[in-house]
Amino acid sequence: MLKKERELVEIESGPEPRILGREKEKTLTATRHEYITLGGQMGDREAFAAVSPYSLTLRKLFAEKCCRGYGPNFREMAYVLRVDGAGWHWEKSGCAGVRVTKSGAATVDIYMPVGVWKAGGASIRSFLAEHVKHGFDLMLSRFISKKITLDSDVLSADFMAAVNEFLNAP
């Protein structure tokens, strides 16, 4: 929601105008809840430059394709992409650290080694696609084991639509 404040000024009060009060104008904007998100921690600037165009594309596709309600107890699936570099390095590869809360939110870390992003675009794209799918399966099974109700068929279809479009992007 956007808020704009406008000052009302009394001009007759003398040489110095006086503020009488503030009037708030509210403009409603259409907002969409993002049910699948992707954040990141890049190891250095070079890693950021190599990986961010792909992670941003995937994040936008998730926001676009995975925007329906998937159940009353489902809030979010969040990926945290950790990319090795000179400053930060985890020396891991793949998915780890799956967490699911009772409130219906899940997270999983995806670790990308230096060799993947230094190999270039196709390597980055396939690595991300493979590991977001694996992370999705891990989070979904954890939701089911914690008896959190969600429409897994619709969520899976929307998720795969986003991943397939990502894989087929130029």
N, C-alpha and C positions, 0 to 999 in steps of 0.2 A: 504494500500500500504506500503510495506516495503522499507526503504531507507537504504543503506549501504554507508558509506563514506570510501574512500581509499585515503591515503596520497601518493603523488608522491614525492620521495626524490631524490635529486641530490647528488650523491656520490662523484663526482670528485671535489667538492668545497673545500675540505680540511678535517681536522680531524673532524669537526662538520658537519654532514649532514644538509642540508637546505631544508625546505619544499617549493616546487615550487607551489603547489596548491592542491586543492581537486577535486577528480573526483567522481561524484555521480553515483551510480548504482541503478537503480530502478527495483524492482521485483514486478510484479503485482500478486496479490492474489485474488482469487475469494471471494468476500464479499457478504453477503446476508443482505438485510434490514430486521430488525425485526419489524413487524407490531403490534405484541402484546407483551408487556413487563411486567415484574413483578419485582418490587423492594420491599425493606422492611425496616422497622425500628423495631428492636427487643427491647423489654423492658429490657432484661438482658441477661447474658450469657446462663443461663439455657433455656430461651425461644429460643435463637438462636440455641442451640444444638438440641432442640426438633423439631423446625419447619424448619430449613434451608434445611435438606435433601429433604423434600417434596416441598418446594418452588423452590429449584434448579431444581428438576425433572420437575416440571410444567413449569418453565421458559425455560428449554431445549426443552421440547415438543412444546411450543409455537414457539420457534425459528425454529424448524424443520418442523412443520406442517403448520404454518401460515406465509409463506414466499413469496407468490405470490403477485403481484400488485392487489389492490382491487379497484382502481379507481384513477383518476387524482387528486382529491381533498382530498384523504384520506392519512394521514401520519402515525398515530399511535393510538393504544389504550393502555394506561398504567395503570397498577394496582400498588397501593402503599399499601403494607401489613403492618399494624401496630399491633404489638403483645404486649399485656400487659405483664408486668413483674415488678420486684422490682424497677428498675430505671425509666422506662417510663410506664405510664398506662393512658389509655384514658377512661376506664370504659364504653366502647361502644361495640356493637356487630353488625357485618354485614357491608353493604355498605353505604357509605355516601359521600357527597362532590363531586358529578359528575360535571366535568368541560369540556367544549368543546370549542376549539378556531376556529376562522374562517379559520385558516390555515390547519385544518383537523386533529388536535390532540385532544385526549380526555384522561382524567384521572379520576379515582375513587379510593377512599380509602376503604380498607377492614380492619375492626377492629376485632381482635381475642382476646377474653378474656382468662384469665389464665386457667380457668377450661377446655377449649377446648384442649389446648396443653398439659396440665398435664394429661388428660385422655389417651393420647397416639396416636399411629399411625393411627388407623382407624378413630378416631375422627378428627384428623388434616386433613387427606385426604378428608373425606366427607365434612367437613367445607369449605375447600378451593374450592373443586369442586362446591359446592352449591353456594358459594358467587362469584366465578369468573363468573359463568353462570348468576347470578343476575346482577352483574356489567356490563357484556357484554350487556345484554338487556337494562340496563339503558343508557349506552353510545350509543348503536345503535339507540335507540329512540331519543336521543338528537341530533345525527347526522341528522336523518331524519327531526326532527323539525327545525333544522337550515339549511335545504336544502343543505346539503353537499352530493354530489353524490358519491356513492360507490356501489360495487357489494356485497350487503348484503347476498345474497344466497351463494355465493362462500366463503365469509368470515365466515359465520355461519357454513358451512360444515367443513371448515378447523379447526375452533375453536373447534367444537364438536368432531372432530377426536382427537385433542390433549387432551381434557378433558376426553374422553372415555378411551384413552390409559392410562392416569394418574390414573383413577379409577380402571383399570384392572391390573395395575403394581403390582409386588410382594411387 
